[in-house]
Amino acid sequence: MQQDKEQVSSFSAATEFKDPKNFPYGFKRSGEFTQQQAELLARHGHAYHALHAGDRAPLTAEEEAFILFCNGEHDAQTGHEKAWKRYLTLCDKRAHRPAVSLSSAARENSTSNMDSDWDSL
């Protein structure tokens, strides 16, 4: 009698993970991730997020190790952990960006130059 064991794969997710707020053109086109990291995030990002937030219980030993990484108990070692670390680091940097854009700074600069031109007349 042969028994079929249902294999559970690590980091399974039903839909593609996207973050249009931080990466409006996608992970691959952002230029911030390696191709492998971009693919891992798109394929497994929902699982990473759920495990990190504690919304999902780990199903495999690899997911248990991922949670230990998320809790700061070890450095990123696997491709999954490195991709998630890179994602979190970039999101944190983007959240703390200054609110002044280059276009508004350029406009302010050109207005200032126009005022000094008027003063010289």
Secondary structure, 3 states (H helix, E strand, C coil): CCCCCCCCCCCCCCCCCCCCCCCCCCHHHHCCCCHHHHHHHHHHHHHHHHHHHCCCCCCCHHHHHHHHHHCCCCCCCCHHHHHHHHHHHHHHHHHCCCCCCHHHHHHHHHHHHHHHHHHHC
